[in-house]
Amino acid sequence: MKKIITAKTFGSALAAILAGSVAGTTIFAYDGNYDYLFTYDNDSVSADTDADGAVDTASYSIDGTVITIAGAGTYVVTGSSEDGSITVEKNSDGVTLIFENLTLTSAEEGTVTVGKNSDTEIVIEGENTLTNTNEDGAVIKIKSGASVTVTGTGELTADASEGKNGIKGASEATLTIGEDESDSFTLTVSAANNGVASDGSVVVNGGTVNIISDGDGLKSSPDEDDTASEGTVTVNNGTINIESAEDGVQADGGFTMNGGTLNIVAGGGAANASNLDEDTSAKGIKSDSYILIADGDITIDSADDGIHLNGTTGDEAITITNGSITIASGDDGIHSDYTLNIGTEGSDEGPDINITNSVEGLEGATVNLYSGTGTVRSSDDGINAANSDLTDYNYQMNISGGVWYINADGDGLDSNGDINVSGGETTVFGAADNGNAALDVGDNNNKLNITGGSIAGIGMSGMSIVPSSGTYVQFGSSGMGGGMGGQPGQPGQMSGAMGGSGQQTASGLSISAGAAIEIKDSDGNTVFSATAVKSADSIVFASDELESGKSYTLYINGSSAATVSASEGNGSTGAMGGGMGGQQGTMPTAPTGQTGQQQGTMPTAPTGEAGQQQGTMPTAPTGEAGQQQGTMPTAPTGQTGQQQGTMPTAPTGEAGQQQGTMPTAPTGEAGQQQGTMPTAPAGQSIQQNVPAPSYIGTDRYSTAETYASVPGYGTVYSSDSAPVITSVSESYAAAALLDHLAKNGGKADFAEIEALFDKIGYIYRGECYIAAGDNLVTWYGWSESAVNMLNRLIVSEKVRIAADESGEAAVPEEVSGIPEADGFGNYTELHRISAVIELCS
């Protein structure tokens, strides 16, 4: 028989709380009545009687300080015991336990145990402390298939710091904390292992939950052979504060957050990342199935990833549609093995994400930024579309909306596939070194496609790219890739070949940290502005508000730095800045017996004569070598010509050089062109009229060393054993190097020079050890062509070998004999790191 709670039955405090129930105000989940009252008095437990004074023991039993509940009903427990426990028998539905000012310690497997398939509600009133000291136990132990709900208005401390788990649910067990946002209870859990865990599911609807654990904080992780449990964690409301030595939240079956507040410190925080054991997972939120954040406030400070999703099937995704997220991580900020979705496609609303510390900020094999706002600070890539464990995957980074700001010490945006921008505003600062780029796409002919919105890439020029489509402006030096530039004009030439597509400022660009950056159109309207967070020498800005062909000016700290015209992407990200233009000269008609050069396309050369061209070119005749950019049709016997354009017939024996049209080269003369080159005759190669270096030994030229003379070209080196095929772009490479030095402080180390050669398409690699005088370093890895090109610049006193930063000589002054095989690496390292080439004053 149920009994109405009165002041006479309980102490005045509880009576005052429950009086509202008698008056009709609902305070608890139950209706305000009770069935039994148990009072602990250290070594004993007393039970309240009904109105007739009889003791009804049908629904419970007491054995010393152990209470066992077998039937439905409402049970109030109060008092104190240093060795007591409460058990709800299996298959018991409709049990409500009200803890009111209860202090209970147990060394059993559970201080409170809810049996299999039972349904129990725990109501917290007053101040309560439950302790468990069993190394395999839990403060509240929920057995398989059972369901437990925690609610109330009081405080409960669940202490397993000398035991194992705080609250632990077994297979298919369900733990629900709070009924709704009106719950005002506080649940504080400390554990030597996991704080709050249930293999079936954990749902938080309200209240305040504080967890301190030496393992995971909030967890749902079924055993491998448990295929029935969901393994999910859901946060609908309430406030959760977690300080865990391992993962803050682990939800193997999936994590959902619809509201509330979640604060996590995992593994000692980001500052402790270097001290984290490599076998320890200390992520903020982790799942193997899905992570869905629809709302709420999340703050994570983790030694490992902030938010992490593993993947095995390929359809796993992190989806963040709203809410506020702040992350400081010792590794990735937000990482998905497969898909990362932020915001809602087509929506103006979305989450606010702030990653204050990370190695890589946002990472997924596919990254979709739909809406919202985000800032990323990373020591490596800011946003990365990659997964090294996948093969034949179509990596993508898609930005269709939102406002994003990236400050990366590696690549700003880095996709192993395409980057597609169709909306939003994205500002990216890449690393202040030429080994990374603000914007970077994959190596398999991948593209930076701009169809809407705006994106600014601010960084260094060494690896920079421009859009494959869309309207953009570029300020600063050219980047990696780039179309092949035109060949520089020879002395007397009207102008050199035109460069590839793209843009390049007239001089180098220098941006210092803290500088104010503005891009304005010709009417003075600002189309982009930012404050530089690090040094940079390249800006690429694309926007659907730019007008192709219109002039735009870059201002640094209010001063005009450069003006360029907006361009359209040409289908390739490699057109950054285009190639180097030719050097201008003036030249009238060439005298008899000389070749002419011109810009344009070229028809078939007349019999006995050939012209040089950029594009398709005739085959060079036997005994002479021609230079070309592209492929070459057959030229007449004994002659090659040089042209870059449309070329009419010249008078016999004469050729003129001009920009536009060009007469035919005379019979019996050779020209040069940029590109691939036919085989030179045995024993000869075409070089400029400068001394050739002496070769102390190579794999290829180790037999007889001879010197031959080609009329008009001076002394050249050759070998009996193999003809020397000299790259036709030596002159262009030399001009490009001089231009690069002039625009970059007058100095460049060998690694930087090789990056330049790769960019312009100059083939410099070979297998030579070389030494040529006191001024030329000894190193391994360049071809004869490249060595001769550099030697000409040194002999002509245009460049010299500089000392390293310490002021010491960068390389040995003399080399005796051929270095030992184990010295290869040392010499290679020396020339790539220490030695630099600098312009002569």
ROKETI-188820 format. One record per residue (C-alpha): residue in one letter; x negated, y negated, z. Coordinates in pm, whole numbers, padded with zeros to 5 digits, always signed. Last residue first. Layout:
<rs>
aXYZ
...
</rs>
This chain:
<rs>
s-07801-04319-05798
c-07813-03956-05896
l-07484-03778-05847
e-07478-03497-05595
i-07487-03118-05611
v-07456-02934-05282
a-07636-02644-05119
s-07515-02512-04787
i-07204-02300-04838
r-07181-02147-05183
h-07550-02164-05269
l-07659-02012-04943
e-07392-01746-04931
t-07494-01621-05272
y-07860-01626-05176
n-07792-01430-04861
g-07561-01187-05036
f-07818-01106-05301
g-08100-01061-05054
d-08027-00693-05002
a-08126-00633-05361
e-08471-00779-05303
p-08549-01112-05460
i-08719-01112-05804
g-09064-01262-05812
s-09178-01556-05608
v-08912-01820-05551
e-09004-02177-05473
e-08829-02474-05318
p-08606-02262-05099
v-08252-02398-05069
a-08061-02675-04890
a-08367-02863-04779
e-08307-02994-04429
g-08106-03308-04362
s-07871-03125-04123
e-07578-03191-04354
d-07740-02995-04637
a-07997-03139-04872
a-07893-03244-05220
i-07972-03084-05554
r-07975-03351-05823
v-07743-03502-06081
k-07769-03735-06381
e-08145-03715-06394
s-08158-03594-06758
v-08346-03287-06634
i-08079-03227-06369
l-07785-03265-06606
r-07956-03041-06860
n-08026-02785-06588
l-07657-02775-06500
m-07559-02688-06855
n-07847-02445-06893
v-07741-02256-06580
a-07378-02244-06693
s-07470-02102-07031
e-07716-01853-06884
s-07435-01712-06670
w-07388-01771-06299
g-07377-01514-06015
y-07705-01520-05826
w-07891-01819-05687
t-08216-02014-05705
v-08177-02388-05683
l-08287-02626-05955
n-08489-02933-05861
d-08833-02780-05820
g-08838-02627-06161
a-08611-02377-06324
a-08530-02070-06118
i-08272-01815-06222
y-08130-01486-06105
c-07864-01404-06359
e-07557-01185-06357
g-07279-01396-06506
r-06987-01620-06424
y-06954-01960-06588
i-06655-01933-06816
y-06508-02284-06824
g-06130-02273-06802
i-06075-02620-06659
k-05950-02489-06325
d-06200-02208-06292
f-06481-02458-06356
l-06343-02687-06083
a-06320-02397-05838
e-06680-02311-05927
i-06784-02668-05846
e-06605-02652-05509
a-06782-02327-05421
f-07111-02481-05534
d-07086-02779-05303
a-06969-03117-05432
k-07104-03469-05392
g-07049-03815-05541
g-06768-03909-05306
n-06495-03720-05485
k-06401-03920-05794
a-06752-03962-05934
l-06836-03599-05857
h-06529-03477-06045
d-06611-03694-06346
l-06968-03565-06355
l-06842-03207-06329
a-06584-03259-06602
a-06847-03409-06832
a-07076-03111-06774
a-06788-02867-06827
y-06698-03044-07150
s-07052-03025-07272
e-07073-02658-07179
s-06740-02580-07342
v-06881-02365-07623
s-06991-02094-07388
t-07319-01955-07508
i-07342-01606-07647
v-07701-01492-07602
p-07782-01201-07828
a-07905-00886-07659
s-08227-00693-07636
d-08460-00926-07819
s-08371-01210-07587
s-08284-01574-07634
y-08364-01916-07497
v-08308-02233-07693
t-08526-02520-07807
g-08365-02803-07997
y-08014-02838-08134
g-08057-03014-08468
p-08229-02725-08639
v-08202-02408-08428
s-08529-02317-08259
a-08613-01987-08099
y-08765-01895-07765
t-08855-01543-07670
e-08840-01328-07357
a-08886-00957-07423
t-08694-00734-07184
s-08511-00831-06863
y-08239-01038-07021
r-07926-00845-06924
d-08002-00725-06576
t-08172-01050-06500
g-08523-01160-06418
i-08743-01459-06362
y-08568-01668-06621
s-08733-01994-06723
p-08501-02284-06777
a-08447-02429-07125
p-08579-02775-07197
v-08321-03009-07343
n-08189-03057-07697
q-07844-02921-07638
q-07777-02553-07681
i-07658-02321-07957
s-07769-01965-07921
q-08018-01765-08119
g-08201-01435-08115
a-07946-01223-08289
p-07679-01434-08454
a-07402-01573-08239
t-07088-01370-08190
p-06766-01564-08225
m-06658-01811-07962
t-06352-01863-07751
g-06228-02209-07663
q-06345-02559-07750
q-06491-02630-08093
q-06828-02707-08236
g-06948-02774-08585
a-07204-02621-08816
e-07342-02754-09141
g-07411-02596-09475
t-07156-02767-09693
p-07017-03093-09563
a-06748-03133-09298
t-06407-03220-09434
p-06266-03562-09374
m-06077-03646-09060
t-05739-03783-08975
g-05628-03916-08640
q-05905-04032-08411
q-06213-04056-08625
q-06529-03889-08735
g-06636-03895-09097
a-06795-03628-09306
e-07026-03656-09605
g-07190-03421-09849
t-06903-03406-10091
p-06630-03657-10009
a-06399-03561-09727
t-06087-03356-09773
p-05802-03433-09539
m-05800-03334-09174
t-05508-03308-08938
g-05609-03266-08576
q-05880-03148-08350
q-06169-03068-08569
q-06504-02900-08593
g-06637-02713-08882
t-06811-02387-08955
q-07019-02309-09257
g-07212-02036-09426
t-06927-01865-09601
p-06595-02050-09581
a-06400-02045-09258
t-06168-01760-09160
p-05900-01836-08910
m-05992-01927-08552
t-05822-01845-08228
g-05789-02085-07935
q-06021-02364-07832
q-06320-02339-08062
q-06693-02332-08094
g-06882-02219-08399
a-07183-01996-08436
e-07397-01942-08739
g-07556-01643-08906
t-07246-01486-09049
p-06959-01730-09091
a-06736-01851-08810
t-06378-01724-08825
p-06122-01988-08906
m-05948-02182-08631
t-05612-02190-08465
g-05563-02430-08175
q-05783-02731-08118
q-05975-02778-08440
q-06316-02791-08599
g-06337-02827-08972
a-06486-02598-09232
e-06673-02648-09556
g-06796-02437-09838
t-06459-02415-09999
p-06223-02676-09854
a-06094-02661-09498
t-05744-02529-09444
p-05518-02774-09267
m-05603-02933-08934
t-05401-03040-08638
g-05464-03353-08435
q-05758-03531-08279
q-06073-03563-08481
q-06431-03457-08511
g-06675-03498-08796
t-06978-03301-08897
q-07301-03425-09041
g-07491-03362-09363
t-07423-03687-09542
p-07369-03972-09299
a-07066-03992-09071
t-06804-04248-09152
p-06764-04497-08874
m-06785-04406-08510
t-06674-04555-08187
g-06677-04382-07852
q-06428-04274-07592
q-06483-03987-07358
g-06237-03704-07391
g-05951-03646-07153
m-05979-03405-06865
g-05712-03142-06853
g-05363-03184-06719
g-05280-03335-06386
m-05122-03019-06264
a-05018-02824-06568
g-05045-02491-06388
t-04690-02507-06253
s-04571-02413-06599
g-04242-02478-06775
n-04322-02831-06891
g-04193-03020-06590
e-04074-03365-06692
s-04291-03666-06622
a-04261-03988-06422
s-04508-04257-06519
v-04799-04346-06296
t-04914-04636-06080
a-05186-04611-05819
a-05297-04745-05479
s-05084-05057-05430
s-05128-05188-05079
g-04859-05172-04810
n-05037-04922-04589
i-05071-04697-04892
y-04843-04787-05180
l-04781-04551-05472
t-04627-04706-05781
y-04369-04558-06016
s-04331-04624-06386
k-04038-04484-06583
g-04106-04217-06844
s-03868-03965-06686
e-03633-04128-06439
l-03657-04022-06076
e-03335-03974-05876
d-03328-03596-05930
s-03648-03589-05729
a-04001-03457-05748
f-04298-03598-05557
v-04649-03462-05586
i-04906-03641-05371
s-05277-03566-05372
d-05580-03691-05181
a-05483-03610-04822
s-05598-03673-04466
k-05355-03589-04187
v-05015-03684-04044
a-04941-03934-04319
t-04637-04147-04246
a-04354-04110-04495
s-04165-04295-04767
f-03993-04198-05090
v-03779-04369-05357
t-03840-04724-05239
n-03693-04980-05480
g-03939-05236-05615
d-03787-05259-05962
s-04073-05061-06116
d-03999-04773-05879
k-04151-04745-05535
i-04342-04467-05361
e-04436-04540-05002
i-04695-04393-04765
a-04789-04550-04430
a-05127-04422-04315
g-05154-04242-03982
a-05398-03983-04106
s-05596-04115-04400
i-05502-04108-04768
s-05767-04122-05040
l-05685-04102-05409
g-05949-04060-05679
s-05948-04285-05979
a-05752-04332-06300
t-05469-04124-06172
q-05392-03794-06332
q-05079-03670-06493
g-04954-03358-06660
s-04983-03196-06999
g-05320-03094-07134
g-05595-03338-07220
m-05642-03527-07544
a-05953-03455-07739
g-06226-03712-07728
s-06217-04056-07879
m-06369-04249-08167
q-06679-04033-08172
g-07013-04213-08189
p-07160-04008-07912
q-06955-03690-07873
g-06599-03710-07750
p-06504-03498-07455
q-06309-03181-07535
g-05944-03189-07440
g-05819-03044-07118
m-05693-02692-07068
g-05360-02707-06891
g-05368-02708-06518
g-05454-02429-06283
m-05582-02570-05961
g-05518-02935-05890
s-05572-03266-06059
s-05677-03566-05858
g-05434-03810-05708
f-05078-03922-05761
q-04818-03702-05926
v-04469-03803-06031
y-04179-03569-06093
t-03872-03492-06302
g-03742-03135-06314
s-03897-02815-06434
s-04225-02631-06384
p-04299-02856-06089
v-04657-02955-06006
i-04934-02757-05839
s-05206-02827-05583
m-05490-02590-05503
g-05787-02831-05490
s-05579-03148-05480
m-05542-03186-05107
g-05214-03253-04931
i-04875-03417-04971
g-04595-03223-05139
a-04271-03421-05164
i-03940-03256-05249
s-03613-03404-05364
g-03262-03281-05439
g-03177-03120-05769
t-03296-02885-06044
i-03661-02847-05942
n-03831-02516-06024
l-04177-02442-05882
k-04266-02141-06092
n-04421-01797-06084
n-04645-01669-06361
n-04738-01373-06143
d-04971-01565-05907
g-04708-01673-05657
v-04618-02030-05568
d-04787-02297-05356
l-04681-02644-05243
a-04881-02845-04987
a-05186-02653-05095
n-05464-02462-04925
g-05835-02403-04984
n-05892-02766-05074
d-05874-02883-04715
a-05651-03123-04521
a-05379-02861-04494
g-05034-02920-04638
f-04783-03191-04553
v-04435-03117-04686
t-04128-03338-04705
t-03803-03174-04817
e-03474-03350-04885
g-03177-03137-04987
g-03079-02994-05323
s-03164-02755-05606
v-03520-02657-05516
n-03637-02316-05634
i-03978-02188-05521
d-04075-01879-05719
g-04257-01568-05599
n-04521-01508-05334
s-04392-01833-05189
d-04596-02077-04983
l-04452-02409-04867
g-04698-02614-04663
d-05002-02399-04725
g-05233-02387-04424
d-05261-02647-04148
a-04891-02715-04189
n-04669-03013-04114
i-04326-02944-04268
y-04018-03167-04262
w-03684-03037-04385
v-03350-03213-04447
g-03065-02992-04561
g-02960-02856-04897
s-03032-02614-05181
i-03380-02490-05094
n-03460-02142-05226
m-03785-01956-05153
q-03805-01631-05340
y-03990-01300-05340
n-03866-01047-05595
y-04009-00734-05440
d-04219-00488-05639
t-04406-00382-05325
l-04328-00467-04965
d-04555-00437-04660
s-04729-00769-04729
n-04404-00957-04676
a-04379-01304-04824
a-04176-01622-04863
n-04368-01852-04627
i-04263-02181-04470
g-04526-02383-04284
d-04826-02169-04368
d-05110-02158-04114
s-05153-02357-03790
s-04786-02450-03805
r-04562-02742-03710
v-04214-02713-03859
t-03924-02958-03854
g-03570-02867-03949
t-03234-03011-04042
g-02915-02844-04153
s-02807-02695-04483
y-02883-02416-04732
l-03245-02317-04676
n-03280-01965-04816
v-03602-01770-04755
t-03647-01431-04922
a-03936-01213-04808
g-03904-01407-04486
e-04110-01655-04288
l-04047-01984-04110
g-04322-02155-03910
e-04639-01957-03964
v-04896-01974-03685
s-04652-02160-03466
n-04600-02465-03247
t-04325-02728-03236
i-04066-02544-03439
n-03757-02767-03436
i-03438-02634-03591
d-03113-02832-03603
p-02843-02607-03744
g-02599-02681-04020
e-02328-02910-04146
d-02309-03067-04489
s-02195-02736-04638
g-02243-02599-04990
e-02432-02293-04874
t-02430-02264-04498
g-02736-02325-04286
i-03057-02121-04257
n-03080-01779-04417
l-03390-01561-04370
t-03394-01236-04565
y-03637-00941-04555
d-03894-00886-04283
s-03750-01187-04104
h-03967-01426-03902
i-03881-01746-03712
g-04164-01933-03538
d-04437-01692-03634
d-04724-01633-03390
g-04800-01793-03052
s-04459-01957-03057
a-04305-02290-02956
i-03942-02289-03066
t-03651-02531-03044
i-03312-02423-03181
s-02990-02625-03190
g-02669-02474-03322
n-02536-02389-03666
t-02547-02139-03951
i-02852-01934-03858
t-02861-01603-04046
i-03148-01362-03993
a-03106-01082-04239
e-03140-00705-04282
d-03033-00579-04625
g-03366-00422-04716
t-03315-00089-04542
t-03608-00092-04297
g-03627-00439-04149
n-03757-00604-03835
l-03612-00938-03732
h-03811-01182-03518
i-03725-01509-03343
g-04004-01689-03157
d-04283-01459-03266
d-04543-01370-03000
a-04664-01568-02697
s-04317-01718-02669
d-04164-02050-02568
i-03804-02043-02688
t-03522-02295-02649
i-03179-02205-02788
d-02865-02419-02781
g-02538-02278-02911
d-02379-02205-03246
a-02350-01948-03526
i-02673-01760-03464
l-02668-01419-03632
i-02966-01185-03599
y-02944-00853-03779
s-03061-00490-03763
d-03398-00428-03596
s-03375-00714-03348
k-03599-00952-03154
i-03544-01280-02971
g-03829-01461-02794
k-04105-01221-02883
a-04352-01071-02640
s-04433-00734-02794
t-04738-00586-02626
d-04974-00356-02814
e-05214-00638-02905
d-05239-00740-02539
l-05154-01107-02503
n-05439-01328-02383
s-05472-01527-02706
a-05097-01591-02710
n-05090-01743-02361
a-05029-02102-02476
a-04729-01980-02676
g-04549-01869-02362
g-04640-01640-02072
g-04528-01330-02258
a-04181-01468-02321
v-04031-01792-02190
i-03667-01808-02297
n-03380-02057-02259
l-03040-01962-02401
t-02746-02202-02378
g-02386-02132-02471
g-02229-02066-02809
n-02172-01809-03081
m-02494-01612-03049
t-02518-01268-03209
f-02801-01015-03185
g-02808-00679-03364
g-02844-00305-03313
d-03195-00323-03171
a-03115-00617-02947
q-03425-00729-02758
v-03403-01067-02584
g-03697-01225-02401
d-03947-00969-02522
e-04237-00888-02288
a-04357-01054-01967
s-04015-01211-01932
e-03885-01546-01806
i-03523-01576-01911
n-03265-01848-01845
i-02914-01779-01972
t-02637-02040-01957
g-02276-01954-02039
n-02104-01892-02369
n-02057-01643-02649
v-02387-01456-02625
t-02381-01112-02788
v-02642-00836-02750
t-02605-00515-02951
g-02740-00160-02920
e-02432-00003-03074
s-02463+00330-02897
a-02352+00647-03076
t-02676+00735-03253
d-02876+00797-02937
d-03166+01016-03050
e-03401+00717-03079
d-03299+00584-02737
p-03071+00282-02738
s-03208-00071-02705
s-02984-00344-02567
k-03189-00595-02373
l-03199-00922-02186
g-03537-00987-02021
d-03785-00730-02144
g-04060-00601-01915
d-04212-00769-01610
s-03884-00949-01554
i-03739-01277-01431
i-03377-01331-01536
n-03142-01616-01448
v-02780-01587-01563
t-02538-01878-01525
g-02169-01819-01583
g-01997-01745-01909
n-01922-01504-02193
v-02239-01290-02202
v-02199-00957-02382
v-02442-00665-02349
s-02393-00351-02557
g-02428+00028-02567
d-02784+00069-02445
s-02735-00177-02159
a-03002-00405-02019
v-03047-00693-01775
g-03394-00752-01628
n-03618-00482-01767
n-03923-00354-01578
a-04042-00476-01239
a-03719-00670-01215
s-03576-01000-01094
v-03212-01088-01162
t-03020-01402-01066
l-02646-01413-01140
t-02482-01750-01078
f-02102-01781-01079
s-01913-02073-01235
d-01695-01898-01492
s-01492-02151-01693
e-01684-02068-02012
d-01513-01730-02039
e-01492-01386-01877
g-01846-01365-01745
i-02112-01100-01792
t-01991-00800-01990
l-02192-00477-01976
t-02084-00187-02197
a-02229+00164-02170
e-02250+00365-02491
s-02573+00532-02369
a-02694+00399-02033
g-02652+00059-01870
k-02919-00097-01651
i-02896-00405-01429
g-03212-00516-01249
n-03451-00245-01355
k-03755-00088-01185
g-03818-00104-00811
e-04018-00353-00606
s-03908-00651-00820
a-03564-00492-00844
d-03372-00781-00686
a-03017-00855-00801
t-02927-01194-00654
l-02556-01275-00671
e-02405-01621-00628
g-02041-01724-00608
t-01759-01823-00844
g-01653-01491-00998
t-01731-01263-01293
v-01922-00945-01382
t-01761-00687-01613
v-01873-00323-01617
s-01780-00050-01868
a-01890+00312-01847
g-01966+00534-02147
s-02290+00662-02003
k-02381+00539-01655
i-02407+00183-01529
k-02669+00127-01260
i-02660-00202-01071
v-02976-00261-00867
a-03161-00015-01083
g-03362+00304-01038
d-03675+00482-01153
e-03920+00313-00915
n-03646+00305-00648
t-03670-00019-00447
n-03325-00168-00515
t-03198-00492-00368
l-02853-00658-00372
t-02824-01013-00240
n-02493-01200-00212
e-02392-01558-00138
g-02018-01636-00152
e-01799-01471-00413
i-01904-01251-00704
v-01636-01032-00866
i-01753-00698-01010
e-01506-00533-01249
t-01523-00158-01310
d-01410+00081-01584
s-01549+00434-01553
n-01659+00653-01841
k-01959+00786-01650
g-02012+00658-01298
v-02076+00299-01183
t-02366+00286-00938
v-02440-00003-00700
t-02769+00018-00513
g-02860+00262-00786
e-03117+00536-00809
e-03134+00537-00427
a-03384+00325-00232
s-03116+00083-00128
t-03078-00269+00009
l-02749-00455+00064
t-02663-00810+00163
l-02298-00903+00100
n-02157-01254+00143
e-01845-01158-00057
f-01884-00894-00323
i-01543-00809-00474
l-01537-00472-00646
t-01246-00409-00884
v-01174-00055-01005
g-00913-00006-01282
d-01050+00316-01423
s-01241+00593-01248
n-01366+00854-01495
k-01690+00897-01301
e-01703+00797-00935
v-01779+00440-00832
t-02082+00439-00603
i-02184+00185-00340
s-02515+00185-00149
g-02663+00120+00191
d-03000+00119+00359
e-03095-00225+00491
s-02729-00310+00554
s-02529-00636+00563
g-02168-00751+00562
t-01907-00771+00285
v-01730-00548+00036
v-01379-00614-00097
y-01222-00326-00291
t-00938-00369-00541
g-00786-00048-00670
a-00827+00250-00896
g-00956+00568-00746
a-01277+00751-00653
i-01485+00501-00462
t-01790+00629-00273
i-01939+00416+00003
v-02277+00518+00141
t-02376+00368+00477
g-02299+00680+00680
d-02082+00879+00444
i-01771+00680+00357
s-01497+00799+00124
y-01262+00628-00116
s-00931+00647-00299
a-00737+00894-00082
t-00883+00760+00242
d-00579+00568+00368
v-00638+00472+00735
a-00316+00412+00928
g-00259+00086+01120
d+00089+00038+00979
a-00010-00283+00796
d-00301-00115+00618
t-00640-00052+00771
d-00978-00217+00698
a-01281+00008+00656
s-01598+00000+00866
v-01948+00075+00744
s-02244+00168+00959
d-02620+00139+00996
n-02650-00241+00938
d-02292-00358+00996
y-02141-00326+00651
t-01774-00426+00616
f-01547-00256+00367
l-01205-00411+00289
y-00948-00207+00104
d-00650-00252-00129
y-00661-00618-00217
n-00425-00887-00341
g-00515-01206-00526
d-00387-01097-00870
y-00716-00967-01012
a-00932-01170-01247
f-00999-01416-00968
i-00887-01774-00898
t-00520-01771-01002
t-00319-02035-00816
g+00015-01897-00688
a+00003-02008-00326
v-00123-01666-00222
s-00401-01696-00476
g-00493-02040-00352
a-00543-01897-00005
l-00822-01684-00142
i-01096-01940-00101
a-00973-02056+00239
a-00948-01698+00358
l-01300-01630+00240
a-01435-01915+00448
s-01205-01855+00748
g-01319-01497+00798
f-01089-01229+00680
t-00774-01048+00800
k-00641-01327+01022
a-00689-01585+00747
t-00463-01379+00523
i-00508-01144+00226
i-00181-00975+00130
k-00200-00597+00161
k-00145-00337-00105
m+00000+00000+00000
</rs>
